[in-house]
Amino acid sequence: MEKVKLNRLSELTAISRERELTPEEKAEREELRMEYRRSVVGNLTAQLEHMTIVEPDGSRIKVSDMKRSGEDNSK
């Protein structure tokens, strides 16, 4: 997320503590929040997909190769 947009989100949050935001400001803040969330989730996903888990037996498993269903992959 661009620094300008992040600053604007912070500015809108500060304003909301002082007074009620207008409907346009609320919509802008929500849009910026969603963009921020997508950015954070995207960065976290990219980091996790490049990680490798080292098992006690020394074998290595790439996180990107693991099932995404949340099933237990233990043997």
MDTraj code that builds the backbone (N, CA, C; nanometers):
import mdtraj as md
import numpy as np

residues = "MET GLU LYS VAL LYS LEU ASN ARG LEU SER GLU LEU THR ALA ILE SER ARG GLU ARG GLU LEU THR PRO GLU GLU LYS ALA GLU ARG GLU GLU LEU ARG MET GLU TYR ARG ARG SER VAL VAL GLY ASN LEU THR ALA GLN LEU GLU HIS MET THR ILE VAL GLU PRO ASP GLY SER ARG ILE LYS VAL SER ASP MET LYS ARG SER GLY GLU ASP ASN SER LYS".split()
xyz = np.array([
    [0.0848, -0.1172, 0.0000],
    [0.0000, 0.0000, 0.0000],
    [0.0898, 0.1240, 0.0000],
    [0.0512, 0.2197, -0.0770],
    [0.1300, 0.3417, -0.0894],
    [0.1290, 0.4213, 0.0414],
    [0.2388, 0.4877, 0.0685],
    [0.2535, 0.5668, 0.1906],
    [0.1465, 0.6759, 0.1990],
    [0.1133, 0.7374, 0.0864],
    [0.0123, 0.8444, 0.0844],
    [-0.1228, 0.7904, 0.1305],
    [-0.1591, 0.6722, 0.0813],
    [-0.2875, 0.6127, 0.1189],
    [-0.2881, 0.5727, 0.2661],
    [-0.1762, 0.5191, 0.3133],
    [-0.1660, 0.4809, 0.4536],
    [-0.1769, 0.6037, 0.5441],
    [-0.1146, 0.7124, 0.5038],
    [-0.1253, 0.8381, 0.5796],
    [-0.2689, 0.8885, 0.5815],
    [-0.3378, 0.8762, 0.4681],
    [-0.4774, 0.9212, 0.4610],
    [-0.5651, 0.8354, 0.5521],
    [-0.5410, 0.7055, 0.5568],
    [-0.6157, 0.6174, 0.6465],
    [-0.5933, 0.6582, 0.7919],
    [-0.4711, 0.6868, 0.8274],
    [-0.4397, 0.7326, 0.9629],
    [-0.5080, 0.8656, 0.9933],
    [-0.5087, 0.9529, 0.8950],
    [-0.5727, 1.0839, 0.9111],
    [-0.7236, 1.0680, 0.9349],
    [-0.7877, 0.9828, 0.8563],
    [-0.9317, 0.9603, 0.8734],
    [-0.9625, 0.8976, 1.0094],
    [-0.8772, 0.8099, 1.0549],
    [-0.8961, 0.7491, 1.1866],
    [-0.8846, 0.8540, 1.2965],
    [-0.7871, 0.9420, 1.2839],
    [-0.7711, 1.0491, 1.3828],
    [-0.8913, 1.1429, 1.3816],
    [-0.9403, 1.1758, 1.2638],
    [-1.0577, 1.2631, 1.2528],
    [-1.1791, 1.1976, 1.3177],
    [-1.1926, 1.0656, 1.2985],
    [-1.3093, 0.9954, 1.3541],
    [-1.3106, 0.9976, 1.5067],
    [-1.1953, 1.0179, 1.5671],
    [-1.1884, 1.0274, 1.7134],
    [-1.2340, 1.1646, 1.7624],
    [-1.2294, 1.2625, 1.6739],
    [-1.2665, 1.3994, 1.7103],
    [-1.4118, 1.4320, 1.6766],
    [-1.4591, 1.3740, 1.5662],
    [-1.5956, 1.4023, 1.5221],
    [-1.6469, 1.2863, 1.4382],
    [-1.7745, 1.2909, 1.4093],
    [-1.8356, 1.1900, 1.3223],
    [-1.7889, 1.2136, 1.1782],
    [-1.7504, 1.1055, 1.1105],
    [-1.7089, 1.1175, 0.9708],
    [-1.8319, 1.1334, 0.8816],
    [-1.8129, 1.2042, 0.7713],
    [-1.9203, 1.2169, 0.6733],
    [-1.9346, 1.0821, 0.6020],
    [-2.0466, 1.0577, 0.5369],
    [-2.0619, 0.9317, 0.4630],
    [-1.9516, 0.9100, 0.3586],
    [-1.9073, 1.0170, 0.2942],
    [-1.7996, 1.0049, 0.1959],
    [-1.6682, 0.9648, 0.2636],
    [-1.6413, 1.0239, 0.3787],
    [-1.5183, 0.9896, 0.4525],
    [-1.5244, 0.8462, 0.5035],
    [-1.6414, 0.8036, 0.5496],
    [-1.6570, 0.6652, 0.5957],
    [-1.6311, 0.5671, 0.4819],
    [-1.6860, 0.5970, 0.3641],
    [-1.6659, 0.5103, 0.2485],
    [-1.5181, 0.5066, 0.2086],
    [-1.4537, 0.6221, 0.2097],
    [-1.3109, 0.6287, 0.1758],
    [-1.2285, 0.5495, 0.2761],
    [-1.2599, 0.5654, 0.4057],
    [-1.1858, 0.4930, 0.5088],
    [-1.2035, 0.3425, 0.4927],
    [-1.3250, 0.2982, 0.4651],
    [-1.3506, 0.1550, 0.4474],
    [-1.2754, 0.1003, 0.3262],
    [-1.2739, 0.1760, 0.2179],
    [-1.2010, 0.1346, 0.0988],
    [-1.0506, 0.1236, 0.1278],
    [-0.9965, 0.2211, 0.1985],
    [-0.8545, 0.2175, 0.2347],
    [-0.8240, 0.1023, 0.3297],
    [-0.9136, 0.0746, 0.4224],
    [-0.8948, -0.0381, 0.5145],
    [-0.8898, -0.1700, 0.4381],
    [-0.9813, -0.1865, 0.3438],
    [-0.9848, -0.3105, 0.2661],
    [-0.8573, -0.3261, 0.1827],
    [-0.8113, -0.2172, 0.1240],
    [-0.6869, -0.2230, 0.0470],
    [-0.5696, -0.2594, 0.1380],
    [-0.5668, -0.2034, 0.2581],
    [-0.4606, -0.2337, 0.3544],
    [-0.4644, -0.3816, 0.3928],
    [-0.5848, -0.4327, 0.4203],
    [-0.5984, -0.5743, 0.4568],
    [-0.5505, -0.6651, 0.3441],
    [-0.5908, -0.6339, 0.2209],
    [-0.5475, -0.7159, 0.1068],
    [-0.3952, -0.7140, 0.0948],
    [-0.3355, -0.5997, 0.1182],
    [-0.1904, -0.5869, 0.1117],
    [-0.1221, -0.6730, 0.2183],
    [-0.1731, -0.6669, 0.3401],
    [-0.1142, -0.7438, 0.4501],
    [-0.1292, -0.8939, 0.4246],
    [-0.2475, -0.9358, 0.3850],
    [-0.2712, -1.0782, 0.3587],
    [-0.1847, -1.1255, 0.2421],
    [-0.1728, -1.0462, 0.1384],
    [-0.0890, -1.0828, 0.0245],
    [0.0569, -1.0980, 0.0629],
    [0.1072, -1.0048, 0.1433],
    [0.2471, -1.0129, 0.1879],
    [0.2695, -1.1347, 0.2766],
    [0.1771, -1.1622, 0.3675],
    [0.1901, -1.2778, 0.4558],
    [0.1852, -1.4073, 0.3764],
    [0.0941, -1.4159, 0.2816],
    [0.0834, -1.5356, 0.1977],
    [0.2131, -1.5594, 0.1214],
    [0.2694, -1.4548, 0.0641],
    [0.3951, -1.4675, -0.0104],
    [0.5075, -1.5158, 0.0804],
    [0.5141, -1.4634, 0.2021],
    [0.6183, -1.5060, 0.2957],
    [0.6009, -1.6532, 0.3326],
    [0.4781, -1.6927, 0.3632],
    [0.4530, -1.8309, 0.4036],
    [0.4828, -1.9291, 0.2909],
    [0.4494, -1.8932, 0.1687],
    [0.4720, -1.9838, 0.0575],
    [0.6199, -2.0058, 0.0274],
    [0.7054, -1.9182, 0.0773],
    [0.8489, -1.9357, 0.0570],
    [0.9185, -2.0009, 0.1766],
    [0.8418, -2.0368, 0.2796],
    [0.8995, -2.0993, 0.3985],
    [0.9093, -2.2503, 0.3813],
    [1.0030, -2.3079, 0.4531],
    [1.0206, -2.4526, 0.4548],
    [1.0185, -2.4989, 0.5994],
    [0.9450, -2.6065, 0.6241],
    [0.9389, -2.6651, 0.7583],
    [1.0368, -2.7814, 0.7622],
    [1.1219, -2.7832, 0.8647],
    [1.2166, -2.8915, 0.8818],
    [1.1612, -2.9843, 0.9900],
    [1.1323, -3.1072, 0.9518],
    [1.0777, -3.2079, 1.0436],
    [1.1897, -3.2617, 1.1332],
    [1.1543, -3.3235, 1.2468],
    [1.2570, -3.3794, 1.3366],
    [1.3494, -3.4810, 1.2683],
    [1.2990, -3.5520, 1.1673],
    [1.3827, -3.6499, 1.0974],
    [1.4733, -3.5858, 0.9923],
    [1.4651, -3.4532, 0.9787],
    [1.5503, -3.3815, 0.8848],
    [1.4868, -3.3553, 0.7505],
    [1.3715, -3.4157, 0.7260],
    [1.3048, -3.3921, 0.5978],
    [1.2518, -3.2490, 0.5934],
    [1.2383, -3.1979, 0.4734],
    [1.1932, -3.0601, 0.4545],
    [1.0636, -3.0600, 0.3736],
    [0.9717, -2.9745, 0.4177],
    [0.8433, -2.9622, 0.3497],
    [0.8207, -2.8149, 0.3207],
    [0.7970, -2.7840, 0.1938],
    [0.7645, -2.6461, 0.1588],
    [0.6208, -2.6190, 0.2007],
    [0.5974, -2.5052, 0.2611],
    [0.4629, -2.4685, 0.3043],
    [0.3697, -2.4636, 0.1834],
    [0.4201, -2.4198, 0.0697],
    [0.3361, -2.4106, -0.0503],
    [0.2903, -2.5481, -0.0988],
    [0.3602, -2.6550, -0.0586],
    [0.3228, -2.7908, -0.0991],
    [0.2220, -2.8547, -0.0033],
    [0.2001, -2.7923, 0.1110],
    [0.1093, -2.8499, 0.2096],
    [-0.0351, -2.8279, 0.1661],
    [-0.1218, -2.9152, 0.2133],
    [-0.2638, -2.9004, 0.1834],
    [-0.3164, -2.7763, 0.2527],
    [-0.4053, -2.7038, 0.1863],
    [-0.4605, -2.5813, 0.2417],
    [-0.5893, -2.6068, 0.3188],
    [-0.6344, -2.7298, 0.3252],
    [-0.7633, -2.7589, 0.3893],
    [-0.7549, -2.7572, 0.5412],
    [-0.6356, -2.7485, 0.5953],
    [-0.6203, -2.7467, 0.7398],
    [-0.6107, -2.8863, 0.7993],
    [-0.6038, -2.9888, 0.7132],
    [-0.5926, -3.1251, 0.7618],
    [-0.4573, -3.1464, 0.8263],
    [-0.4519, -3.2377, 0.9213],
    [-0.3276, -3.2718, 0.9885],
    [-0.2442, -3.3565, 0.8940],
    [-0.1229, -3.3113, 0.8650],
    [-0.0348, -3.3845, 0.7724],
    [0.0639, -3.4738, 0.8448],
    [0.0467, -3.4931, 0.9769],
    [0.1421, -3.5755, 1.0516],
    [0.1256, -3.7217, 1.0157],
    [0.2340, -3.7952, 1.0360],
    [0.2351, -3.9377, 0.9960],
    [0.1946, -4.0282, 1.1055],
])
top = md.Topology()
chain = top.add_chain()
for i, resn in enumerate(residues, 1):
    res = top.add_residue(resn, chain, resSeq=i)
    for name in ("N", "CA", "C"):
        top.add_atom(name, md.element.get_by_symbol(name[0]), res)
traj = md.Trajectory(xyz[None], top)
